[in-house]
Amino acid sequence: FESCAGLTEVVLSKNMTEITDAMFRNCGSLRSVTIPEGITSIGVSAFMNCTALTSVTIGNSVQSISNYAFEWCSSLSGITIPDSVVSVGDWAFSNCGKLNDVHLSRNLTALSRGMFYCCDRLGTVTVPASVAAVEYAAFSGCEGLGDVYFTGDAPTFGSSVFEKVIATCHYP
């Protein structure tokens, strides 16, 4: 369905096991997606540049979200990453300019490279105790970020994690 400009909604089959690479990339009119139970992975650039996408519901069977999966989804305002997800790829939510409400899986071990790069409206993030590393540029350019709450020990930080950001980090 890549570059289907008129595609506004999809109903995904419960028999699917994955959303493949670039499956809905550049579907500029796609507004909402519900990823049903049974799907275990979201491929590289699967929803990249779906600029009208405002709502994504991720089922509890998804274990991985690949690189660039939701990059440039500029209308996406919120995302809940269920606890079934153990890895989120590099730049997965970068340049989602309206993203302001994020709930992270309690089973993530890292916040990947550029995960929320230039998400200008992101104001508060709670990082689960399972996260041991915050990688390069994870929050770089998130100029609205005010508070980051860590629920476990301080993770290791890559370079430029908070570039162009003035945020307060809270630790237990």
N, C-alpha and C positions, 0 to 999 in steps of 0.2 A: 504493500500500500504506500510505499515511499512516494512522496511528492503528490499525493492525491489532494489537490487544492480544495475540492468541494466536500471532502469527507468531514462531517461534523460530529458523528458519534459512531462508536463500534460496540458490539456485544461480542465478547470473546467466548469461545467454546470452553466448556468445562473439561473437555478432553485434551486441551492443549497442555503442554508441559513447559513451554518456554515462549517468550517473546523474542524473536530473532533479531540479529543486528540490523539496524536501520529500518525495521519493519514499518514504522509510522513516521520516520524522519521527514521533516518539511511538510507535514500535513497541517498547514497554517490555519485551517478552519476547525480542527478537532478541538472540542470544548471540554469533554470529560471522558475519563476512562476508569473502569472498574476492572481490576486484575483479579480474576476468580481463583478460588482454591484449586490446587492442582498445578498451577504454574510455579516453577521453582526458580526461574531466572529471567532477568530482563537484560537483553543484549546490548551491545555497544551501540550508542547513538539511537536507541530504539525510538525515542520520542523527541530527539533533538530538533530544535527549531519549530516546535509546535506552539506557535506564538499565541494562539487563542486558548490553549489548555489552562483551565482554571481549577479543575478538580481531578485528583488522582486518588483512587482507593486501592491500596495494595493488599492482596490476600495474605493470609497467615502461612501460606506454604512457600512463599518467595524466600529464597535463601541468599541470593546475590543480585545486586544491581550493578551493571557493568559501567565502564568508562563512558562519560558523556551522555548517559542515558536520558537525562532531562535537561541538558544544557540548552540555554537560550529559550526556555519555556517562560517567556517574559510575563505572562499573565498568571502564572501559578502562584497562589498566595499562601498555601499551606501544604504540608506533607507529613504524614505519619508513617514512619518506617517501622513495621511490626517487628516484634522480638524474634521472629523466625529468621530475619536477615542477619547474616554474620559478616558480610562484606559489601562495601559500597565502593565502586571504582573511582578513579581519578576524574575530577571535574564533573562529577555526576549531576550536580545541581548548579553549576556555575552560570553566572549571568542571568539568573532568575530574579529579575529586578523587583518584582512585587512579593517575593517570598518573605513572609514575616512570622510564620507559625511553623515550627519544626519540632517534631517529636522523634527522638532517635531510639533505635533498637537497643535494648539492654544487653545485647550479645555482640555488639560491634567491638572489635579489638583496636580499630584505628579510625581516625577521621582522615580520609585519603587526601592526596594532593589536590588542591584547588576545589575541594568538595563543595564549598559555598562561596567561591570566589565571586566578588562583585555582586553579592546579594544585598543591595543597598538598604532594603527595608528590614532586614533581619535585626531584631532588637535584643532578644534574649535567647540563649541556648543553654539547655541542661545536658551536660556530657555524662553518659553513664559510667559507672565504676569500672566496667569491663574495658574501657578505652585506655590502652597503654601508650598510644602514640598519636600525636596530632601532626600530620605531615605538612610539607611545603605548601605555603599559601592557602591553607584550608579556609581561613576567614579573611584573607587579603582583600582589600577593597570594600569590605562590609562596613561602610561608613556610618550606618545607623546602629551598629552593634554596641550595646551599652553594658550588658552583663553576660558573663559566661560562668555557669555554675558547674563545678566538677564535683561529682558525688563520690569519688574514690581518691586514691593517691594521685599526686600530680603526674601526668603523663610526660613522656619526652616530647620535645617540640622540634620540628624541622625549621628551616629558615623561612622568613617572611610570613609566618603564620598570621600575624596581626598587622601586616603592612597597611598603612593609611587607616588604621583603626585605633580609636581610643576607647578601650573597654576595661571594665573591672572584672578580674577573675576571682572567683570565690571558691575556696577549698574547705572541706570539712575539718 
